[in-house]
Amino acid sequence: MNLSRPRVILVTGASRGAGKGIAQAFGSLGDIVYVTGRSQKEGDAPLPGTVFATAAEITRRGGIGVPVICDHSDDTQVEKLFAQIMAEHGRLDILVNNATYLHDDLVKPGPFWEKSLELANILDVGLRSTYVASWHAAKIMAQQKSGLIVTTSSPGAACYMHGAAYGAQKAGCDKMVHDMAIDLKAVNVTCVSIWMGVLKTERLELAVKLAPEQYGPFYAMAESPEFTGRVIDALYRQENRLEHSGKTLIGAEVGQQLGVADIDGRQPFSPREMLGGPLVFNAAIIQ
């Protein structure tokens, strides 16, 4: 697919972690990338990173980074975000839903009732926020008769991982993508969920520093957050991308199929054998 102009892309939750890496990958391709987050300056969050730093790196790489402070639990702020994109560019080519609430208790051992009740906030910023952002993006893309909506997910949708709240959020996003794709097919808009692997993020780097024996092996096998951005780019360029719509895809497998490697040249491995594959939903449609 020939791209005659820079794509307009929105990556939510991009101050750090997966969103930051995905957004920077698009920056290297010369795209116009809107990045959202709540961190305006270092120290606003326990981990390093701000939307301004992410946007600056996108621009340094040859793209155009546009930082937008946005709390995705606030529908009014989200509405203003999409209005800004349309006012400035009149279109949206790719939405990457990545904004997610993560609590420090997430990876602590023990049953869910012994962890903070705040873990349930991932069902707001993570599940509900994905629906809201996709709702706005779908309105734009339906008019364009083109576009790609991606939700970042994980094998936690199909196996026990970090407890009930995390699993419900990931499983909910995968099912949401399946159902949205049915509605979007008629307007030529593709909607997919992508399972990412263990990621080399600021959070994992801190964990390795604090407990190298426990987390060191995970870091050694981890993929860069930019890998998912490269996979999304390759999917967008496929003439038959609509055939993938509604599916939950394992990023490592798509990368292998489309010849996409990580930034270090390695091919990330699929967790399918160890953690299982995406759930298969029934094809029945009841209006």
C-alpha positions in Angstrom: 0.0 0.0 0.0 1.4 3.4 -1.0 1.1 6.1 1.6 1.1 9.4 -0.2 0.8 11.4 3.0 1.7 11.0 6.7 -0.9 9.1 8.6 -2.8 10.7 11.5 -2.5 8.4 14.4 -3.7 8.5 18.0 -2.0 6.4 20.7 -3.6 6.6 24.1 -1.7 6.1 27.3 1.7 6.9 25.8 3.6 8.7 28.5 5.6 5.5 29.0 5.5 1.8 28.5 3.8 0.1 25.6 2.1 3.3 24.3 5.3 5.2 24.3 7.1 2.5 22.3 4.3 2.1 19.8 4.0 5.9 19.3 7.8 6.2 18.7 7.7 3.4 16.1 5.2 5.5 14.2 7.4 8.6 14.6 10.3 6.7 12.9 7.9 6.3 9.9 7.2 10.0 9.6 3.6 9.9 10.9 1.6 12.5 12.7 1.1 11.0 16.1 -1.1 12.3 18.9 -0.1 10.9 22.3 -2.2 11.1 25.4 -1.5 10.7 29.1 -1.8 12.5 32.4 1.9 13.0 33.2 2.9 16.6 32.3 6.3 16.7 34.1 8.6 14.2 35.6 7.5 13.2 39.1 3.8 13.3 38.2 3.9 9.5 38.3 6.2 7.0 40.1 7.8 5.9 36.8 9.6 8.3 34.4 8.0 9.6 31.3 5.6 12.3 30.1 3.5 12.9 27.0 5.7 15.8 26.1 8.9 13.7 26.2 7.2 11.0 24.0 6.0 13.6 21.5 9.5 15.2 21.4 11.1 11.9 20.6 8.5 11.2 17.8 9.4 14.6 16.3 13.2 13.9 16.7 12.7 10.7 14.7 11.1 12.5 11.8 7.4 12.4 12.6 5.2 15.0 14.2 4.5 14.4 17.9 1.4 16.1 19.4 1.1 15.7 23.2 -2.4 16.0 24.7 -3.0 15.8 28.4 -6.0 13.6 28.7 -7.6 11.6 31.5 -9.4 8.8 29.8 -11.8 8.4 32.7 -13.3 11.8 31.7 -15.5 11.6 28.7 -15.5 15.3 28.1 -11.7 15.3 27.8 -11.8 12.4 25.4 -14.4 14.2 23.3 -12.2 17.3 23.1 -9.3 15.2 22.1 -11.1 13.8 19.0 -12.5 17.3 18.2 -8.9 18.6 18.2 -7.7 15.9 15.9 -10.5 16.6 13.4 -10.0 20.4 13.7 -6.3 20.1 12.9 -6.3 17.3 10.3 -9.9 16.3 9.4 -9.2 12.6 9.6 -7.9 9.8 11.8 -6.2 6.8 10.2 -5.2 4.7 13.2 -6.4 4.5 16.8 -4.3 2.5 19.3 -6.2 1.9 22.5 -3.5 1.5 25.1 -4.6 3.7 28.1 -4.9 1.3 31.1 -5.0 1.8 34.9 -2.3 -0.2 36.6 -2.0 -0.5 40.4 1.1 -1.6 42.3 -0.9 -4.5 43.7 -1.4 -6.0 40.3 1.6 -8.3 40.4 1.5 -9.0 44.1 0.7 -12.6 45.1 -2.5 -13.5 46.8 -6.3 -13.6 46.1 -8.1 -10.6 44.6 -9.9 -9.8 47.9 -6.6 -9.2 49.7 -5.5 -6.7 47.1 -6.6 -3.1 46.8 -10.2 -2.6 45.5 -8.7 0.1 43.3 -7.6 -2.7 40.9 -11.1 -2.6 39.6 -10.3 0.8 38.1 -8.8 -1.1 35.1 -12.5 -1.7 34.1 -12.9 2.0 33.8 -9.5 3.1 32.3 -8.7 0.0 30.2 -12.1 -1.4 29.3 -14.6 1.4 29.3 -12.1 3.9 28.0 -11.4 1.6 25.0 -15.1 1.6 24.2 -15.4 5.4 24.4 -12.3 6.1 22.3 -13.4 3.5 19.7 -16.8 5.1 19.6 -15.4 8.5 18.7 -12.9 7.0 16.2 -15.6 4.9 14.5 -17.7 7.9 13.8 -14.7 9.5 12.0 -13.6 6.4 10.2 -17.1 5.5 9.1 -17.3 8.8 7.2 -13.8 8.2 5.7 -14.7 4.6 4.8 -11.2 3.6 6.1 -9.2 3.2 9.2 -7.7 0.8 11.7 -8.7 0.5 15.4 -6.3 -1.5 17.5 -6.5 -2.5 21.2 -3.5 -3.7 23.0 -4.2 -6.9 25.0 -2.4 -9.9 26.4 -2.8 -13.7 27.1 -4.4 -12.6 30.4 -7.6 -12.6 28.4 -7.5 -16.4 28.2 -5.5 -17.6 31.2 -5.2 -16.6 34.9 -2.8 -13.6 34.9 -2.6 -11.0 37.7 -6.1 -11.8 39.0 -9.7 -11.2 38.1 -9.8 -7.5 37.3 -6.9 -7.7 34.8 -8.3 -10.8 33.2 -11.8 -9.3 32.9 -10.3 -6.2 31.2 -8.3 -8.1 28.6 -11.1 -10.6 27.9 -13.6 -7.7 27.6 -11.4 -5.8 25.1 -11.0 -8.9 22.9 -14.7 -9.5 22.8 -15.4 -5.9 22.2 -13.2 -5.9 19.2 -15.0 -9.0 17.8 -18.3 -7.3 18.1 -17.2 -3.8 16.9 -15.8 -5.4 13.8 -19.2 -6.7 12.8 -20.6 -3.2 12.8 -17.5 -1.7 11.1 -17.2 -4.2 8.2 -19.8 -2.3 6.1 -17.8 0.9 6.3 -14.4 -0.7 5.5 -12.9 -0.1 8.9 -10.7 -2.8 10.5 -10.7 -3.5 14.2 -8.3 -5.9 15.9 -6.9 -6.8 19.3 -3.2 -7.5 19.6 -1.6 -9.7 22.3 1.7 -8.2 23.3 4.5 -10.2 24.9 6.5 -9.4 28.0 7.7 -5.8 27.3 10.9 -4.0 28.1 9.2 -1.1 29.8 10.2 1.3 32.6 8.1 -0.9 35.0 10.0 -4.1 34.1 13.3 -2.3 34.3 12.5 -1.2 37.8 11.5 -4.7 38.8 14.7 -6.1 37.4 16.7 -3.5 39.4 14.9 -4.4 42.6 14.8 -8.2 42.1 17.2 -9.2 39.4 17.0 -13.0 40.0 13.3 -13.0 39.8 12.7 -10.6 36.9 16.0 -10.8 35.0 14.9 -13.9 32.9 11.7 -12.1 31.9 13.7 -9.1 30.7 16.0 -11.4 28.6 13.0 -12.8 26.7 11.0 -9.6 26.5 10.2 -7.7 23.3 10.5 -3.9 22.9 7.3 -1.8 23.0 8.2 -0.6 19.5 7.7 -4.1 18.1 3.9 -3.8 18.4 4.1 -0.4 16.6 5.9 -2.1 13.7 3.3 -4.9 13.6 0.4 -2.4 13.5 2.2 -0.5 10.7 2.6 -3.8 8.7 -1.1 -4.7 9.3 -2.2 -1.2 8.1 -0.3 -1.6 4.9 -2.0 -4.9 4.0 -4.5 -4.6 1.1 -6.5 -7.3 2.7 -6.4 -6.0 6.3 -10.2 -6.1 6.6 -9.8 -9.9 6.6 -8.2 -9.7 10.1 -11.0 -7.5 11.5 -12.6 -8.8 14.7 -9.7 -11.1 15.5 -7.4 -11.2 18.5 -3.9 -11.5 17.0 -0.7 -12.6 18.7 1.8 -9.8 17.8 4.7 -12.2 17.6 2.9 -14.5 15.2 1.8 -11.6 13.0 5.3 -10.3 13.0 6.6 -13.6 11.8 4.0 -13.8 9.1 4.6 -10.3 7.8 8.3 -10.3 8.2 8.4 -7.8 11.1 11.4 -8.0 13.5 12.1 -6.3 16.7 14.4 -3.3 16.9 17.3 -5.6 17.8 16.6 -7.8 14.8 15.2 -10.7 16.8 11.9 -12.4 16.2 9.8 -12.3 19.4 8.4 -15.7 20.3 4.7 -16.5 20.6 3.3 -17.4 24.1 0.6 -19.7 22.5 2.3 -22.9 23.6 2.8 -21.8 27.1 -0.3 -19.6 27.8 -2.8 -20.7 25.1 -4.3 -18.8 22.2 -7.1 -16.3 21.8 -10.7 -17.3 22.5 -12.8 -18.2 19.5 -16.2 -16.5 19.6 -19.3 -17.9 18.0 -20.3 -16.5 14.5 -23.9 -16.0 15.4 -25.2 -12.4 15.1 -28.3 -11.4 17.1 -29.5 -7.8 16.6 
